[in-house]
Amino acid sequence: MGLIKEFKDFAVRGNVVDLAVAVIMGGAFGKVVSSLVNDILMPPLGLLLGGVDFKDLMVVLKEAYVDPAGVEIAAVTINYGNFIQFIVDFTLVALAVFLLVKLINNLKRKEEAAPTPPPPTVNKTEVLLEEIRDLLKK
């Protein structure tokens, strides 16, 4: 039973739950960023470059062929267009995370910089009465 209790304590600890939520949100956010890049940013960029789709950019090292047994052998290619696509994806994700962290830090600074209420003013009469009380106790 001790192992089960330890696992339960571990699984419901705040950090583990926060990490799980972050991983799930990161996965969903990755899909949003990929859609932004693939569906919104890359088509106009490809159009500006003469209708080039980055995913189709490659260097063919060896053309596809059919061997004597009739089996089709795929071409050997270096797909640098996919690499460019992934670099753009990574850059946008990094930018979005940077902006999110910057926003959170700005909100924290504003919260920390919020004015603290002034300390209560001490009435001179109250101080004098406290001194008299302390003298009477002696």
TAQUIVEN-V250166 format. One record per residue. RES is the residue in one small letter. SS is DSSP state (~ for helix, > for strand, _ for the rest). PHI is phi in whole degrees, -180 to 180 (none if undefined). Layout:
BEGIN
res	ss	phi
RES	SS	PHI
RES	SS	PHI
END
This chain:
BEGIN
res	ss	phi
m	_	none
g	~	-63
l	~	-67
i	~	-66
k	~	-64
e	~	-62
f	~	-64
k	~	-61
d	~	-61
f	~	-67
a	~	-68
v	_	-99
r	_	-63
g	~	-53
n	~	-64
v	~	-68
v	~	-65
d	~	-61
l	~	-65
a	~	-62
v	~	-63
a	~	-63
v	~	-66
i	~	-64
m	~	-66
g	~	-63
g	~	-62
a	~	-66
f	~	-65
g	~	-61
k	~	-66
v	~	-64
v	~	-66
s	~	-62
s	~	-65
l	~	-58
v	~	-69
n	~	-71
d	~	-98
i	~	-117
l	~	-84
m	~	-72
p	~	-58
p	~	-64
l	~	-64
g	~	-64
l	~	-65
l	~	-63
l	_	-92
g	_	88
g	_	79
v	_	-80
d	_	-98
f	~	-56
k	~	-64
d	~	-88
l	_	-75
m	_	-161
v	>	-113
v	>	-88
l	>	-85
k	>	-149
e	_	-66
a	_	-68
y	>	-153
v	>	-109
d	_	-77
p	_	-58
a	_	-81
g	_	91
v	_	-89
e	>	-81
i	>	-102
a	_	-68
a	_	-70
v	>	-101
t	>	-134
i	>	-106
n	_	-93
y	~	-71
g	~	-65
n	~	-62
f	~	-61
i	~	-60
q	~	-59
f	~	-67
i	~	-65
v	~	-64
d	~	-57
f	~	-61
t	~	-62
l	~	-69
v	~	-64
a	~	-61
l	~	-64
a	~	-64
v	~	-65
f	~	-58
l	~	-65
l	~	-65
v	~	-65
k	~	-62
l	~	-62
i	~	-63
n	~	-63
n	~	-64
l	~	-65
k	~	-65
r	~	-63
k	~	-64
e	~	-66
e	~	-70
a	_	-83
a	_	-59
p	_	-63
t	_	-87
p	_	-63
p	_	-65
p	_	-64
p	_	-61
t	_	-74
v	_	-99
n	_	-78
k	~	-61
t	~	-66
e	~	-66
v	~	-63
l	~	-63
l	~	-65
e	~	-64
e	~	-65
i	~	-63
r	~	-61
d	~	-66
l	~	-68
l	~	-66
k	~	-66
k	_	-74
END
